[in-house]
Amino acid sequence: MSQSDVPVRRKGSIWRTARAVAWGFFGVRRDSDYQEDIDKLSPLHIVAMGFVGVLVFIGLLIVLVKYAVAS
């Protein structure tokens, strides 16, 4: 078995994944932090957390619009 055939084990916490996704939404990220996230976080967890982040963002927009219309 060669080195490229060995699956990559990634260890990342939910908090680290949420922080990486939040910085991604904001659009500002240091290259060193980005590279570290690539090494340590699972792509599936990033996609799932991104989906949750989008749902939370849409929910906040709905609440804000309802508040603005009610005022």
N, C-alpha and C positions, 0 to 999 in steps of 0.2 A: 504494500500500500504506500502510495506516495503522500507527501505532505498535503497536496491539494485535495486528496480524497477524504481526508479526515474532516468530519463535520465540526463547525465552529460552535463552541459553547459560549453563550453570551449570558452574562449575569448583569441584570439591571433591575433597579427597584421601580416601583410604580411612581414614586416621587420623582426620580430622575427622568423617567419617560415623560411625565406630565410637564416637568420643567423644560425639557427639550422641545416638546410640542408647543408649549406656550411661547418660547423664544422664536420658534418657527412661525407662529402666527404673527408675532410682533415684527419679524423680518430682520432681526439683528442677532448675529451669532459670531463669536470668535472662531477662527479656523481651528485652533487647537481643541476647543470644546466640541466642535462639530466632528472632528476626527475621533475624539475619545468616545463620543456617542455612537458613532458608526461601529466602533470596536466592541462596545459593551451592551448596546441595546438591540433588542429583537425587532426586526422590521414589522412583524405581526403586531407586536405591542404598540409600536409607534402608530400604525394605521388605526388600530382600535382606539387608542387615546385621541388621535386626531378626529375620529368620528364622534367621540364623546364631546370633544371640545367644540366641534361645529354645532352639535345639538344644544350645548349650553349657551353658545353665542346666539343662536337663533331664539332660544327661550328668553334670553335677556333682551333681545331686540323686541320681541313680542310684548314683554312686560313694559318696556320703555314706551312703546307706541300706545299701548292701552292707557298708561299713565298720562301721556301727553294729550290724548284725545279726551280723556275724562276731565282734564283740568279746565 
